[in-house]
């Protein structure tokens, strides 16, 4: 199945704002993670053997582990179109993930399936709350549940109350069936614009309260804009009205790319170091080093663009003292 822009947004959010997934996991699986746990993103590309012996590449939306009191693996897929085959794909992905982490002992194969779920951007009255995979084996029957989170069921109030910031870019799906009416009714469109203005204000409040950082906030805004542009592509007034309501200062992708390149370069450098040392620590250390370099580069770029030291420190999560020294260096270069 081809990727959609919404799959890309889902993956971008998970990659750029990984911690925002923890409240979603709590909501789906009724876990009680505090948010202080570590999330390890896992490989999303998998190759599935077909009956004719060929291999087909499948890309999952998210495969990750949460390291808390115990190490637990999760697999969450974003579904924008209900086509009846999602549960089949979930089983394919889950099986592949289980096989990649198999344990083979004398005469025994042990596979650990991940906790899996579906985030449904659209749903109908027939969409179940939980899907079930049932496996009949010669040794007996085994089954597991795949819960379905229905995005359109959540109000803005619920999203903020439960800190489900990850869902905000997809909130516009609530109004998808009303786009035509909103396009023709300026009064109703104005109410929608007010709702999105309120979302932006609440995001800023939560940033000030420490529930979000600036980077997460602007990423949520960027991804919301991406979803709205695609979903409301045929409705100019809706697209423009909601987009302008979200307004504000949005981080350019070029700046985000600096961070992502730093993460990737550091990962590769660390991986090579880890191979030489025979340990995974080298890879992790290299990734951290790459991120620090990337943050310095991003801070310099933002300072050159005229942003304040406080804003840059908040956005990059660098110490304000470090950004102040960097600002002085940038000023000297400009002289």
Secondary structure by P-SEA (a helix, b strand, c coil): ccccaaaaaaaaaaaaccccaaaaaaaaccccccccbbbbbcccbbbbbccccbbbbbbbcccccccccbbbbbbbbbbcccccaaaaaaaaaaaaaaaaaccccccbbbbbbcbbbbbccccccccccbbbbbbbccccccbbbbbbbbcccccaaaaaaacccccccccccccccaaaaaaacaaaaaaaaaaaaaaaaaaaaaaaaccccaaaaaaaaaaaaaaaaaaacccaaaaaaaaaaaccbbbbaaaaaaaaaaaaaaaaaaaaaaaaaccaaaaaaaaaaaaaaaaaaaaaaaaaacccaaaaaaaacccaaaaaaaaaaaaaaac
